[in-house]
Amino acid sequence: MSSILLIEDHILFAQVLQRLLTRQTGLEIVDIVRSGEEALKKLPALKVNLALIDVSLPAMSGIDVVRQIHAEFPHLRCLMLSGHLTPKYVKHSLEAGAYGYVLKDDVNGILEGVRRALDGEIYLSAAVRRYE
């Protein structure tokens, strides 16, 4: 079973995503947090394989969260989740240590991105790859 921490400030979207991911064999959402600060506070006590992180969070950006997770928990894989098809966000996310960048409206891409990131591969939603 692969465990996921979901870091998403839009609670309704987080609940939908939780339902989608937990219907997949071998995936479990351990917790949903609404900010990077909350995630960093809880992470030492959680046993997770992947952090699925919204790029646009209040106060601390998702990219900064990835940077800090990468520094403090180097074996924890991070996957960016975004509504923004912005090349600079993609570039900065990957430079920070993310295992990919998936768009919120790309359900298949989210599922594929989670699987690939858990396998240690980099994954970008199809629309993101077209802009690379």
Buried (B, 14 or more C-beta within 10 A) or exposed (E): EBBBBBBBBBEEBBBEBBEBBEEEEEBBBBBBBBBBBBBBEBBEEBEBBBBBBBBBBEEBBBBBBBBBBBEEBEEBBBBBBBEBBBEEBBEBBBEBBBBBBBBBEBEEBBBBBBBBBBEEEEBBBEEBEEEE
